Structures are given as structure tokens and as C-alpha cells.
Amino acid sequence: MLLVTVQQRDGREGTFPVWPSVEYAFESDKETGTFDQLWSNDAPKHWHYKLAYYAALKGKAIALGETFDKWIDDVAGIKYGKGDDNGNPTQEEQPPNSSPSSL
């Protein structure tokens, strides 16, 4: 399972699993492409942040109603990692644009 870690500007961070419902939300967003397109070298960086937003929203780390534009102001960066079926980390994290197959 893919995990995304969100680093806040104040030093806090949280790691969230990318459940199928998160992939669905990402693909349903009119400002993103498909989940597979996210891993191409020319995918816009904001797509990675959109995926992190939906994962954090699913993980209840974002208040319902908080928009992406407001949330992104507090984000310093994101990293990807790999986890087991329960969302527990199993591998070192990688920066965005790392293919999930390389994780």
C-alpha cells in the first residue's frame, strides 16, 4: 500500500495510507489526471499535493470543509512510502515523482 507523509511548516507531520477511495477522489478531481498519470515525469507537482490532501482528509487530519487552497498554505512538503495492508510503514520514504513500483 502506498503511504504519503505530509510535512507541515511548523514541523508537524502525519503519514496517511492511499486507500482506493483516496485514488477515486483524486481521479474525480477536475484539476488532476488519473492515478497512473500521477507517476509520469511530466505530472504537475500540485497533483502530488492533491493526492496528499485527499489522503489526509480520509485520515481525518483535515477538518471537513477545509479547502485544498487553505490546507496547502501550511504544507512544507510530502514524501511517499510503502506500507502493509493496514497502512503501517514498511519501507523508507521517497520524494514525489518516484514511481510506486520503485517503492
N, CA, C and O atoms as a DFTB+ gen file, in Angstrom:
412 C
 N C O
     1  1       0.839      -1.170       0.000
     2  2       0.000       0.000       0.000
     3  2       0.889       1.239       0.000
     4  3       1.914       1.291       0.680
     5  1       0.476       2.224      -0.771
     6  2       1.185       3.493      -0.840
     7  2       0.829       4.352       0.372
     8  3      -0.335       4.433       0.764
     9  1       1.838       4.991       0.960
    10  2       1.641       5.931       2.062
    11  2       2.176       7.290       1.632
    12  3       3.142       7.371       0.874
    13  1       1.551       8.348       2.113
    14  2       2.050       9.701       1.854
    15  2       2.222      10.403       3.200
    16  3       1.319      10.414       4.037
    17  1       3.400      10.986       3.383
    18  2       3.691      11.747       4.596
    19  2       3.647      13.226       4.256
    20  3       4.301      13.685       3.320
    21  1       2.866      13.961       5.032
    22  2       2.720      15.404       4.847
    23  2       3.522      16.098       5.940
    24  3       3.327      15.844       7.129
    25  1       4.421      16.974       5.522
    26  2       5.235      17.749       6.455
    27  2       4.665      19.169       6.523
    28  3       4.555      19.851       5.504
    29  1       4.307      19.602       7.726
    30  2       3.752      20.945       7.926
    31  2       4.885      21.951       8.153
    32  3       5.979      21.577       8.575
    33  1       4.619      23.196       7.877
    34  2       5.619      24.257       8.065
    35  2       6.042      24.409       9.531
    36  3       7.153      24.857       9.811
    37  1       5.165      24.040      10.458
    38  2       5.500      24.165      11.885
    39  2       6.254      22.949      12.429
    40  3       6.495      22.859      13.633
    41  1       6.630      22.009      11.543
    42  2       7.408      20.845      11.952
    43  2       6.603      19.581      12.177
    44  3       7.173      18.492      12.241
    45  1       5.286      19.704      12.298
    46  2       4.465      18.501      12.470
    47  2       4.432      17.722      11.160
    48  3       4.617      18.284      10.080
    49  1       4.196      16.428      11.277
    50  2       3.971      15.621      10.076
    51  2       3.037      14.471      10.402
    52  3       2.920      14.039      11.549
    53  1       2.382      13.994       9.370
    54  2       1.475      12.864       9.501
    55  2       1.592      11.975       8.283
    56  3       1.808      12.464       7.174
    57  1       1.452      10.677       8.476
    58  2       1.530       9.708       7.385
    59  2       0.164       9.083       7.193
    60  3      -0.482       8.662       8.152
    61  1      -0.277       9.026       5.926
    62  2      -1.625       8.579       5.606
    63  2      -1.601       7.541       4.485
    64  3      -0.885       7.715       3.499
    65  1      -2.379       6.461       4.626
    66  2      -2.495       5.466       3.563
    67  2      -3.287       6.028       2.385
    68  3      -4.195       6.841       2.555
    69  1      -2.923       5.578       1.195
    70  2      -3.665       5.950      -0.010
    71  2      -4.613       4.784      -0.323
    72  3      -4.290       3.888      -1.103
    73  1      -5.786       4.828       0.308
    74  2      -6.811       3.806       0.114
    75  2      -7.434       3.961      -1.273
    76  3      -7.297       5.022      -1.881
    77  1      -8.112       2.939      -1.790
    78  2      -8.796       3.073      -3.084
    79  2      -9.748       4.274      -3.135
    80  3      -9.896       4.893      -4.189
    81  1     -10.386       4.608      -2.024
    82  2     -11.287       5.768      -2.017
    83  2     -10.511       7.075      -2.208
    84  3     -11.051       8.038      -2.753
    85  1      -9.261       7.116      -1.769
    86  2      -8.410       8.292      -1.978
    87  2      -8.047       8.393      -3.457
    88  3      -8.079       9.481      -4.032
    89  1      -7.700       7.260      -4.075
    90  2      -7.413       7.243      -5.512
    91  2      -8.634       7.721      -6.294
    92  3      -8.503       8.494      -7.243
    93  1      -9.815       7.262      -5.898
    94  2     -11.056       7.652      -6.571
    95  2     -11.284       9.160      -6.448
    96  3     -11.628       9.817      -7.431
    97  1     -11.095       9.705      -5.254
    98  2     -11.267      11.150      -5.043
    99  2     -10.278      11.932      -5.904
   100  3     -10.637      12.948      -6.500
   101  1      -9.033      11.458      -5.968
   102  2      -8.009      12.104      -6.787
   103  2      -8.427      12.117      -8.255
   104  3      -8.365      13.154      -8.915
   105  1      -8.851      10.964      -8.760
   106  2      -9.235      10.868     -10.169
   107  2     -10.520      11.620     -10.479
   108  3     -10.745      12.005     -11.626
   109  1     -11.362      11.836      -9.481
   110  2     -12.616      12.567      -9.681
   111  2     -12.406      14.079      -9.684
   112  3     -13.275      14.828     -10.131
   113  1     -11.269      14.520      -9.194
   114  2     -10.959      15.949      -9.148
   115  2     -10.737      16.444     -10.579
   116  3      -9.971      15.840     -11.330
   117  1     -11.393      17.522     -10.952
   118  2     -11.291      18.044     -12.316
   119  2      -9.918      18.657     -12.614
   120  3      -9.593      18.913     -13.774
   121  1      -9.115      18.893     -11.575
   122  2      -7.797      19.507     -11.764
   123  2      -6.655      18.491     -11.794
   124  3      -5.488      18.880     -11.832
   125  1      -6.977      17.198     -11.778
   126  2      -5.938      16.167     -11.812
   127  2      -6.211      15.197     -12.950
   128  3      -7.256      15.250     -13.598
   129  1      -5.257      14.316     -13.178
   130  2      -5.427      13.264     -14.164
   131  2      -5.750      11.954     -13.466
   132  3      -6.341      11.936     -12.386
   133  1      -5.355      10.862     -14.100
   134  2      -5.585       9.553     -13.499
   135  2      -4.469       9.244     -12.501
   136  3      -3.420       9.888     -12.498
   137  1      -4.716       8.259     -11.670
   138  2      -3.714       7.846     -10.690
   139  2      -2.443       7.384     -11.399
   140  3      -1.341       7.666     -10.927
   141  1      -2.577       6.682     -12.518
   142  2      -1.399       6.232     -13.269
   143  2      -0.620       7.412     -13.849
   144  3       0.611       7.379     -13.880
   145  1      -1.316       8.449     -14.308
   146  2      -0.644       9.626     -14.865
   147  2       0.158      10.377     -13.809
   148  3       1.114      11.080     -14.139
   149  1      -0.220      10.236     -12.553
   150  2       0.480      10.907     -11.460
   151  2       1.957      10.531     -11.433
   152  3       2.789      11.330     -11.001
   153  1       2.291       9.335     -11.885
   154  2       3.661       8.829     -11.777
   155  2       4.520       9.126     -12.999
   156  3       5.679       8.714     -13.050
   157  1       3.972       9.835     -13.984
   158  2       4.786      10.211     -15.140
   159  2       5.697      11.375     -14.749
   160  3       5.380      12.143     -13.841
   161  1       6.811      11.495     -15.431
   162  2       7.775      12.555     -15.113
   163  2       7.227      13.953     -15.360
   164  3       7.706      14.920     -14.768
   165  1       6.226      14.067     -16.231
   166  2       5.685      15.394     -16.537
   167  2       4.406      15.714     -15.760
   168  3       3.729      16.695     -16.068
   169  1       4.072      14.903     -14.766
   170  2       2.889      15.186     -13.937
   171  2       3.146      16.450     -13.119
   172  3       4.207      16.589     -12.510
   173  1       2.188      17.365     -13.100
   174  2       2.369      18.592     -12.312
   175  2       2.549      18.276     -10.825
   176  3       1.935      17.346     -10.302
   177  1       3.388      19.051     -10.159
   178  2       3.671      18.821      -8.741
   179  2       2.414      18.950      -7.884
   180  3       2.269      18.251      -6.881
   181  1       1.500      19.849      -8.281
   182  2       0.300      20.036      -7.451
   183  2      -0.574      18.786      -7.428
   184  3      -1.381      18.625      -6.513
   185  1      -0.434      17.893      -8.415
   186  2      -1.177      16.631      -8.383
   187  2      -0.759      15.812      -7.160
   188  3      -1.600      15.201      -6.501
   189  1       0.532      15.803      -6.862
   190  2       1.022      15.050      -5.701
   191  2       0.446      15.630      -4.412
   192  3       0.092      14.897      -3.488
   193  1       0.361      16.937      -4.367
   194  2      -0.211      17.583      -3.187
   195  2      -1.711      17.322      -3.087
   196  3      -2.250      17.211      -1.985
   197  1      -2.383      17.226      -4.225
   198  2      -3.818      16.889      -4.206
   199  2      -4.014      15.483      -3.644
   200  3      -4.919      15.261      -2.839
   201  1      -3.179      14.535      -4.056
   202  2      -3.278      13.175      -3.521
   203  2      -3.047      13.191      -2.011
   204  3      -3.770      12.531      -1.265
   205  1      -2.048      13.938      -1.563
   206  2      -1.771      14.047      -0.124
   207  2      -2.955      14.671       0.608
   208  3      -3.296      14.246       1.712
   209  1      -3.575      15.664       0.010
   210  2      -4.749      16.316       0.610
   211  2      -5.878      15.311       0.813
   212  3      -6.468      15.242       1.891
   213  1      -6.177      14.529      -0.233
   214  2      -7.263      13.549      -0.119
   215  2      -6.928      12.450       0.891
   216  3      -7.811      11.976       1.606
   217  1      -5.655      12.041       0.953
   218  2      -5.254      11.025       1.937
   219  2      -5.385      11.575       3.360
   220  3      -5.858      10.873       4.253
   221  1      -4.971      12.822       3.572
   222  2      -5.082      13.438       4.901
   223  2      -6.542      13.675       5.269
   224  3      -6.921      13.536       6.432
   225  1      -7.353      14.027       4.294
   226  2      -8.786      14.222       4.537
   227  2      -9.428      12.906       4.964
   228  3     -10.210      12.871       5.914
   229  1      -9.094      11.821       4.260
   230  2      -9.606      10.495       4.616
   231  2      -9.114      10.090       6.008
   232  3      -9.836       9.431       6.757
   233  1      -7.890      10.483       6.350
   234  2      -7.321      10.172       7.660
   235  2      -7.797      11.108       8.765
   236  3      -7.310      11.051       9.894
   237  1      -8.749      11.966       8.427
   238  2      -9.360      12.900       9.394
   239  2      -8.353      13.876      10.003
   240  3      -8.533      14.343      11.128
   241  1      -7.292      14.180       9.250
   242  2      -6.312      15.162       9.707
   243  2      -6.656      16.561       9.206
   244  3      -6.003      17.539       9.571
   245  1      -7.681      16.646       8.371
   246  2      -8.150      17.919       7.832
   247  2      -9.611      18.058       8.208
   248  3     -10.395      17.119       8.063
   249  1      -9.968      19.225       8.687
   250  2     -11.369      19.474       9.044
   251  2     -12.231      19.449       7.789
   252  3     -11.851      19.993       6.753
   253  1     -13.394      18.814       7.892
   254  2     -14.323      18.816       6.767
   255  2     -14.612      20.254       6.384
   256  3     -14.871      21.092       7.246
   257  1     -14.568      20.533       5.117
   258  2     -14.830      21.878       4.637
   259  2     -13.577      22.705       4.415
   260  3     -13.639      23.749       3.767
   261  1     -12.430      22.257       4.945
   262  2     -11.191      22.998       4.696
   263  2     -10.758      22.743       3.260
   264  3     -10.559      21.596       2.862
   265  1     -10.616      23.791       2.497
   266  2     -10.297      23.652       1.081
   267  2      -8.823      23.316       0.875
   268  3      -7.982      23.544       1.745
   269  1      -8.541      22.770      -0.300
   270  2      -7.162      22.469      -0.672
   271  2      -6.315      23.742      -0.615
   272  3      -5.201      23.722      -0.092
   273  1      -6.839      24.846      -1.150
   274  2      -6.079      26.097      -1.199
   275  2      -5.699      26.603       0.188
   276  3      -4.625      27.180       0.357
   277  1      -6.544      26.402       1.166
   278  2      -6.225      26.813       2.543
   279  2      -5.236      25.824       3.166
   280  3      -4.290      26.232       3.840
   281  1      -5.452      24.533       2.941
   282  2      -4.604      23.482       3.505
   283  2      -3.169      23.591       3.001
   284  3      -2.228      23.456       3.783
   285  1      -2.993      23.833       1.708
   286  2      -1.664      23.823       1.093
   287  2      -0.763      24.924       1.656
   288  3       0.461      24.804       1.612
   289  1      -1.358      25.990       2.182
   290  2      -0.562      27.084       2.753
   291  2       0.297      26.635       3.930
   292  3       1.333      27.242       4.200
   293  1      -0.113      25.589       4.629
   294  2       0.620      25.104       5.805
   295  2       1.536      23.921       5.509
   296  3       2.180      23.402       6.421
   297  1       1.607      23.486       4.249
   298  2       2.374      22.292       3.896
   299  2       3.772      22.676       3.420
   300  3       3.930      23.526       2.544
   301  1       4.784      22.039       4.009
   302  2       6.175      22.275       3.622
   303  2       6.644      21.267       2.575
   304  3       7.512      21.585       1.762
   305  1       6.085      20.059       2.583
   306  2       6.496      19.035       1.633
   307  2       5.767      17.728       1.874
   308  3       5.058      17.557       2.866
   309  1       5.964      16.810       0.936
   310  2       5.393      15.468       1.064
   311  2       6.444      14.442       0.658
   312  3       7.377      14.745      -0.085
   313  1       6.273      13.219       1.163
   314  2       7.118      12.086       0.794
   315  2       6.211      10.873       0.645
   316  3       5.153      10.786       1.269
   317  1       6.640       9.950      -0.184
   318  2       5.909       8.698      -0.357
   319  2       6.660       7.558       0.310
   320  3       7.888       7.573       0.393
   321  1       5.925       6.587       0.776
   322  2       6.493       5.378       1.356
   323  2       5.600       4.199       1.025
   324  3       4.572       4.347       0.364
   325  1       5.992       3.060       1.479
   326  2       5.211       1.855       1.239
   327  2       4.792       1.288       2.584
   328  3       5.553       1.330       3.551
   329  1       3.573       0.754       2.639
   330  2       3.066       0.179       3.874
   331  2       2.384      -1.149       3.634
   332  3       2.153      -1.552       2.494
   333  1       2.063      -1.824       4.732
   334  2       1.335      -3.086       4.629
   335  2      -0.147      -2.803       4.375
   336  3      -0.541      -1.650       4.203
   337  1      -0.958      -3.849       4.353
   338  2      -2.385      -3.699       4.052
   339  2      -3.146      -2.884       5.090
   340  3      -4.261      -2.434       4.829
   341  1      -2.558      -2.693       6.255
   342  2      -3.190      -1.892       7.306
   343  2      -2.699      -0.450       7.318
   344  3      -3.130       0.348       8.150
   345  1      -1.794      -0.112       6.391
   346  2      -1.270       1.247       6.322
   347  2      -0.066       1.508       7.202
   348  3       0.306       2.663       7.407
   349  1       0.557       0.452       7.731
   350  2       1.752       0.606       8.561
   351  2       2.992       0.680       7.670
   352  3       3.129      -0.136       6.758
   353  1       3.900       1.632       7.904
   354  2       5.083       1.786       7.052
   355  2       5.946       0.526       7.017
   356  3       6.142      -0.136       8.036
   357  1       6.460       0.206       5.821
   358  2       7.340      -0.952       5.661
   359  2       8.611      -0.612       4.903
   360  3       9.499      -1.458       4.796
   361  1       8.726       0.613       4.368
   362  2       9.892       0.972       3.570
   363  2      10.175       2.459       3.702
   364  3       9.275       3.250       3.982
   365  1      11.438       2.833       3.496
   366  2      11.858       4.235       3.573
   367  2      11.087       5.091       2.573
   368  3      10.752       4.642       1.477
   369  1      10.815       6.318       2.967
   370  2      10.032       7.220       2.136
   371  2      10.860       7.772       0.979
   372  3      12.086       7.853       1.052
   373  1      10.155       8.150      -0.095
   374  2      10.763       8.699      -1.301
   375  2      10.081      10.020      -1.643
   376  3       8.938      10.239      -1.240
   377  1      10.756      10.907      -2.378
   378  2      10.119      12.158      -2.784
   379  2       9.089      11.927      -3.888
   380  3       9.073      10.858      -4.497
   381  1       8.222      12.921      -4.156
   382  2       7.263      12.803      -5.256
   383  2       7.970      12.516      -6.577
   384  3       9.163      12.781      -6.729
   385  1       7.223      11.978      -7.518
   386  2       7.664      11.553      -8.846
   387  2       8.505      10.291      -8.796
   388  3       9.144       9.935      -9.786
   389  1       8.515       9.602      -7.649
   390  2       9.062       8.254      -7.582
   391  2       7.920       7.320      -7.949
   392  3       6.828       7.420      -7.390
   393  1       8.160       6.444      -8.855
   394  2       7.128       5.503      -9.265
   395  2       6.749       4.601      -8.105
   396  3       7.620       4.179      -7.345
   397  1       5.441       4.291      -7.948
   398  2       5.067       3.390      -6.862
   399  2       5.722       2.023      -6.991
   400  3       5.904       1.329      -5.991
   401  1       6.080       1.625      -8.214
   402  2       6.726       0.325      -8.384
   403  2       8.159       0.347      -7.858
   404  3       8.720      -0.704      -7.548
   405  1       8.762       1.548      -7.754
   406  2      10.123       1.624      -7.225
   407  2      10.132       1.699      -5.707
   408  3      11.191       1.626      -5.084
   409  1       8.957       1.845      -5.113
   410  2       8.874       1.905      -3.650
   411  2       8.910       0.521      -3.059
   412  3       8.850       0.369      -1.839
